[in-house]
Amino acid sequence: MMKLRWWRWRVEGLENLPPRSIGGMIIAVNHVHWLDILAVGRLLPFSYRVAWLGKSELFRNPVQRWLLQNMHVIPVDRGKRDMAALQAAEEGLRRGEVLLIFPEGTRSKTGMLQKGRSGAVRLAMRTGVPIIPAALIGTHHGIGGTLRGQEVVLRIGTPYYIKARPDTGNHRAEYVSSATTDLMMQIAAMLPEGFRGHYRTALPQARLGP
């Protein structure tokens, strides 16, 4: 029986993680496979155990629901703006949890980075916690790739804060949209060029960093 070849999994930029003592933080990473959650959880230090947002459909089965709740999963209804889930995520961040967010909102079936959604940015603005952009490379090969020794790399970028703006209306919407693009561009910059997807052509002209 083949063993999972964890030694082919590695992390880069671990020194970029803020001290755990600062409290809550958001790790924003691309999403191509269910293995992503396992990879992030395994590659981060134990003290950075993550909570994460999962689609509400996963909670329909009682056994699965119990498992997910014990894994610190917050259910989200992807068909509408789920205020209860956002509030739970916000409360978790204020308690000092490390929240894993896939800002694309859903798994990329092609492996290419999709257009980002604003949830991570809005949570960072509301709570004042840092966002840590990160990129996963190699999980698109799935569990079969791990069995064959396919390398999986988690790249951790530089954390930064997004200032909350008092603006309302169009100005605020534009600010959130711009901040979301900045976040996604930072993730894209850590991915191989062939996986940058929606942000591939814009990356050279974009302003990277907070």
QUIZIMO-V413856 format. One record per run of one state. SS is the DSSP state (H for helix, E for strand, - for the rest). FROM is the first residue (numbers start at 1). TO is the last residue. If there is no record, write none. Layout:
BEGIN
SS & FROM & TO
SS & FROM & TO
END
This chain:
BEGIN
- & 1 & 5
H & 6 & 8
E & 9 & 12
- & 13 & 13
H & 14 & 16
- & 17 & 19
H & 20 & 22
- & 23 & 24
E & 25 & 29
- & 30 & 34
H & 35 & 43
- & 44 & 45
H & 46 & 48
- & 49 & 49
E & 50 & 55
H & 56 & 59
- & 60 & 61
H & 62 & 70
- & 71 & 72
E & 73 & 76
- & 77 & 82
H & 83 & 94
- & 95 & 97
E & 98 & 101
- & 102 & 118
H & 119 & 127
- & 128 & 129
E & 130 & 137
- & 138 & 138
H & 139 & 147
- & 148 & 151
E & 152 & 156
- & 157 & 159
E & 160 & 160
- & 161 & 168
H & 169 & 190
- & 191 & 192
H & 193 & 195
- & 196 & 196
H & 197 & 199
- & 200 & 202
H & 203 & 205
- & 206 & 210
END
